[in-house]
Amino acid sequence: MSDESVQHGDDTAPAEAPTRNRAEEGPFDESEANPVRPYIDLGGVKILPREGLNLRLEVEEQSKRIVAVGLDYADSTLQVQPFAAPRSTGLWDETRDQIRDQVRQQGGRVEEREGPLGAELLAEVPVVAGGGGAEKRLARFIGVDGPRWFLRGVIGGRATSDPEAAARVEDLFRSIVVVRGGTPMPPRDLIPLKMPQTPGAA
């Protein structure tokens, strides 16, 4: 259990902070996004279309609200969720602890490592196969803290082990724009997502 990369009090964050310059590298805040790029507007996030990208919205059955955006790309999956966060501190350190506990409770294995987006978790998560036996599925949990928001991603498929697919999915994650909005929201609340309006879509 190493806590060498845990940093608090971001006023004096060292230059070698794990996520480097988020405002330049992404994911972006709405105020930093290029206004002329043809983003798909999903409410809390905007996605930049690209060749080979397939977009799905994940809907909670009871409430019928959209709870996540699923992106299929480079033989991989990327599920993203934007959350409201406190102005002064991020949520990713605390969220990693919660994910680690959940995976272990399910009988999975998890390790923390430093990835291109900063600290991330690589997990082997048990899934029940069709024959009744459990198999393990690899998943990468990534997260980036922005101004008053936190963007969480879960990567599956080739990008969990193949460097080329990983680089393409990481680039996709970095291109996402988070729209926090001015409405007061408790920290950790999901920023509302909506169906896209795609005028001119073929």
N, C-alpha and C positions, 0 to 999 in steps of 0.2 A: 504493500500500500504506500504509494509515493505521493507526496503532496507538493512536489517541487514546483509544479506549474500552476498551483492555485494562487491567484492574485486577487486581492481585494483593493478597493479604493482606487478606481481607475483614473483618478485625476493625474497620478504620476505613473501611469502604466509604462513599463520599459519599452524601448523601441522594438525589441524582439518578441512582442506579444504574439501568442500562437496563431491568432487569426490574421496577423499582419494588417494591411490597411483595407478593412471591409468596405469603406466608402468608395474605394477605387476598384477593388477586386470583386465585390459582391459577396452575398446577396445585397440588394440595394434597398434603401428607403425610397418611398415615393418621391421625396424631394430631390433625390439623386438620379432618378431615372431619365433616360433620354426621351424627351416628349415626342419625337417623331418616329420612334420605333413602333412596329405594329403589334403591340402586346395583346394577348387574349386576357380580357378583364374578368377575373373571377371573384371580385370583391376584395377580400383580404390579401390576395396575391394576384400578380400579373405574370403571365408566362409568355416568353418569346417563342413563337413557332419556329421549328426547324425541321429539316428533312428527316423523315423516319420517326418523328415523335408522335406518340398516340396518347391522348389525354382522357382520363376517366375521373368522374366525380364520385366519391364514396359517401353514401347517404345512410344516416342512422334510421333504422326501420321505424321505430316508434315515433320519433319526433319529425321524421322526414327532412331533417336539416342536413345540409352538406357538412361533413365533419373532416374531410381530407381530400386532397387532390392527388390522384395517382397518375404517374407519368411512365409510359413504357418507352424505353429508348436504349439503343445499343445492347440488345439482348439482356436488358436489365430492367428493374422496376425502381422507381423513386416515389415514395409517398411523402408528401409535405403537409405540414400544419403550421399556420401562423398563430402565435399567442401574444396577448398583451403582457407587458413586462413592466416592472417598476422603472422609474426614470433613472435611479441611481445605481442599481445593481442588475446584473443579468440573471438568467434562469438556468443556463446550461450546466453549471457545476452541480446544482441541486437536482436537476432533471437526470443527469447521468447516474447519480446515486440511486434514484428511484427505478430507473430502467435496469440497473445492475441487480437490484433486489428482486424485481419482477421476474427477470430471466432465471435467476437462481431458484426462485420459488417454483418455477415451472419445470425445474430439473435440467435447465440448460447451463451452458458455460459461457462466460463473458470475460473479455480482457480489454483493458483500456490501452490505447496507443495514441501516438501523435500522428495525425494524418495531414494532408494538404490543407484542410480547413481548420486545423487545430485539434484539440483533444476529441477523440471519437471512441466508440465502443464497437468491438467485433464480437458478435455473439453467435453461438450455436443454439438455435431454438428448436425444441422438440415439436414436431407436427405429427398428427395421427394420419397414417397412410390409409389407403382404401382397404387394405387387408386387415386393418385393425392394429397393425404394429406401428410403433412410433419411429419416425426418422428425423434426423436433425437437418435443419435448414440454416444456412449461413445468412446473417444480416449485419449490415453496418448501420449504426446509429450515429448521425451527425447533427450538429446544431450550431447556430450562430446567433449571438446576441446583437441586436441593433438598437437604435434609439426608441425606447419604449415598446419594443417588440422582441420576440424570440422566434426564430424559424427552425423547426425540427424536421429532419429528414430520416427516412429509413430506406436503405438501399438493399435490394435483393438481386439475384441472378448473377450474370457474368461479372458485374462490377464489384462483387465481393472478393474476387480472386484474380481477375485479369486486369493488368495495369492499364491497357489501352481503353477498355470499356470503362474502367474506374475514372480515368481522366476525362472521358466524354460526359459521364454522368455528373462528376464534380463541376464541370464547366456549365452544365445545365442548371445545377443547383445555384451556382454563383450568379447566373443570369436572371434569377427570380427577383421580382420587385415586391416588397411587402407594403401594403397600404394600411397603416395603423388607424388613420382617421382621427378626428378630434374628440370623439365620444368618450367620456370617462368609462373605463372598464377595470374590474378587479384584475390584478396580476394573475396569470395562468388561465384566464378565460380565452377561449378560442375566438380569434377575430373572425367575424361572420364571412362566410364564403357564399357565392351565388353562381347561378348558371351563366355561362358566357353569352354575350350578344355578339354574334359574328356577322355583321353585315358584309356582303360581298364574298362570303365564303362559298367556294365552289362545291 
